[in-house]
Amino acid sequence: MNFTVVNKEIHVGNIEIVGVSTSSVFIIGDAKTISMASAFDTPPESLIIGPYVPLAPQG
């Protein structure tokens, strides 16, 4: 398989980001390498994983 990439000039006028998730990548242009890393500053015993309780609106 032959794969040809032609990089040309790019111009970005305006970007508006409303929100991000816990695992997000935002790239304009190209990237040769993307490395992912993760770090927690919370002790494991304080992390609660279980059913989520939805917050009810106060009425």
C-alpha positions as CSV (number, residue, x, y, z in Angstrom):
1,M,0.0,0.0,0.0
2,N,1.3,3.4,-0.9
3,F,0.3,6.3,1.3
4,T,1.1,9.9,0.3
5,V,0.6,12.9,2.7
6,V,0.8,16.4,1.4
7,N,1.1,19.0,4.2
8,K,-0.1,22.4,3.2
9,E,-0.6,25.7,5.0
10,I,-3.5,25.8,7.5
11,H,-5.2,28.9,9.0
12,V,-7.5,28.7,12.0
13,G,-9.5,31.8,12.7
14,N,-11.4,31.1,15.9
15,I,-11.9,28.1,18.2
16,E,-14.4,27.8,21.0
17,I,-14.2,24.8,23.3
18,V,-17.3,24.4,25.5
19,G,-16.1,21.4,27.6
20,V,-13.6,18.5,27.7
21,S,-13.8,15.0,29.0
22,T,-11.5,13.2,31.3
23,S,-9.5,11.9,28.3
24,S,-9.2,14.6,25.6
25,V,-6.9,15.5,22.8
26,F,-7.3,18.7,20.7
27,I,-5.0,19.0,17.7
28,I,-4.7,21.5,14.9
29,G,-2.3,20.3,12.2
30,D,-0.3,17.1,12.3
31,A,1.6,15.3,15.0
32,K,4.3,12.8,14.7
33,T,3.9,11.3,18.1
34,I,1.2,11.6,20.8
35,S,2.0,10.2,24.2
36,M,-0.7,9.7,26.9
37,A,0.0,9.8,30.6
38,S,-2.1,9.7,33.7
39,A,-1.5,10.8,37.3
40,F,-3.7,10.8,40.4
41,D,-3.0,12.9,43.4
42,T,-5.8,11.2,45.4
43,P,-5.0,8.2,47.6
44,P,-6.7,5.0,46.2
45,E,-8.7,4.4,49.4
46,S,-10.6,7.7,48.9
47,L,-11.7,6.9,45.4
48,I,-15.3,5.7,45.3
49,I,-16.4,3.7,42.3
50,G,-20.0,2.7,42.4
51,P,-23.5,3.6,41.2
52,Y,-23.9,7.3,40.5
53,V,-26.7,9.0,42.3
54,P,-28.2,11.7,40.1
55,L,-28.7,15.1,41.6
56,A,-32.3,16.2,41.8
57,P,-33.2,19.8,41.2
58,Q,-34.3,21.7,44.3
59,G,-37.9,22.6,44.1
